Amino acid sequence: MEGVQETEETVEGGELRSRENQENIPQGVQVLEDGSYTSKEEVAEYIAIYGHLPDNFITKKEAKALGWVSSEGNLGEVAPGKSIGGDYFGNFEGNLPEKEGREYHECDIDSDGGYRGAKRIVYSNDGLIYYTEDHYETFELLYGEE
C-alpha cells in the first residue's frame, strides 16, 4: 500500500502489534483513562488500550458550539485544554485499507490550542491506528494488522 510501512513487535501477552519507526514510540508509554494527551505516542497508546479518544478531545461540531472558528485559531480561548478529534475520516483518496464495516475517525496531534497543524492520528473502529504528519499524504501504521 502506498505511503504505509509497517513492522511488527511482540508485546506483553504475546500479542503482535505493528509499528512504523519503533524508535519514535517509547516502550512502556503509560496513559491513564482519565488523563489528557496530545502527543503521537500517548494518543496512539490511549486509543489502543481504551478504544476511544481521551476526554480532552472534542469534535468540530462541539468546538463550533463553544465559539470556535477554525480560521481564527481560537480553540484555546473558547475551549481551554481541548483538541479537535473524533470526527469521521472519509478516506476518499483510498490511502488506507478498506473493509466492510470499517470506519475511520481522526484527531489532531500536538495541538497547542491555536491553528490546527498537519499532524493527525487516524484510527478505525477495528483497531487500526495510523499517524500522518503531512495532512494525509503519507501514513505510518502504529497499531493493528491490515
N, C-alpha and C positions, 0 to 999 in steps of 0.2 A: 504494500500500500504506500502510495506516495506521501512523503512527509512524516511518516511514522516509523520509528525504530524501537525495538524492544530488547530487553534482556530479562532473564529470569533469575530469581533468587529463592532459596528455601528459607522460610521464616518459622518462628515457633510453631510447633504442631505439625511441621512438615508441609504446610501449605505453600504452594508456589505463587509468587507474586511477580508480575512483570514490572520492571523499572528501567527507564532510559536514564543514562548518566547517574548511576548509583551514587557517585561521589557528591552529587548535588542534593541528595536526600539523606540526611543523617540517620544512622541506625538508632532505633530507640527513641524517636521523637515521642514526647509524652503530651497527649492532649486530653483534657477533661471535658466532659459533655457540657458543662456549664461555662466553659471558657470562651474567650473571644480571640479569633485568629484571623490573620490576613496574609500570612506568608504561604508560598507554594507548598512547602513541606508540611506545615501544620494543617492547612486546609485539606490537602490531599489525604493525610493520615486521618483527620477527623471524619471525612466522608467515608473512607474505607472502614473505619471502626463503627461509626454510628449510623451511617446510611442517609445522612442529611447534612445540611449546612449548619455551622454554628449560628447561634441566635443573633450575632452581630450583623448578619446579612438580611437585607430587605429587598423585595422586588422593586423594579422600576415603578410599578403602579403604586406600591406603598410609599415609595420615596416621593413621587409626584404629589400624592395626597398630603404629604407633610410640607410641600412647597419647593421641592427640588426641581431645578431647571438645569438640565444637562449642560446646556450651552453656557451657563453661568458658573459651573463648577462649585455649587454651593451645598453639596451634600453634608459636609461637616458643620455647616451653620444650621441647617434645618433638622438634621438627624445626627448629632454628635456621636462618634464611635461606631457608626454604621457604615457598611459597604454594600454595593449593589450585587445581588445574587439571587438565584432561584428561578430566573426566567427561562422559558423554553428556548432551546437552541435548535434551529431547523436543519442544520447540516445540509443546506441546499447545494453546496458545492460537492457534496459526496465524499469529503476527505476522511470521514470516519466510517467505520463499518456499520452497515445496516443489518437489521434483523427484525423479524416480525415481533411487534410489541415493544421494541426498544425505543426509548425516548431519551433525549439529551437535554440537560439544563446547564447553565453556565453561571460563573461568578467571577467578579473582579479579584485580582491578586495584587498585593502590595498597595492597596488603596490608601490614600492619605486624607480623604475627605474632600479633595478638590476635584479637578477634572479626571475623568476616567482614563486610565492608560490602556496599553495594548495587551497587558498580561491577563490571561484568563485560565481558569480551570473549567473544563467541560466534562461533565460526568453523566453516566447513563443510569437508568433505573435497574440495570442488571449487573452493576459492579465495575464498569469500565471508568477509569479516571484518567483524563488527559490534561496536559499543560500546553499552552501556547503562549509564547512571549511576543509574537508578532501579529496579533489580532487575526488568528485563524489561518494564517498562511501555512504554518507547519505545526505538528502536534507531537508531543512525547507521551507515550503510554506509561503512566506511573503505576497503575494498579489494574488488575483484571487480565483476562485472557480473551483475545479477539476470536 
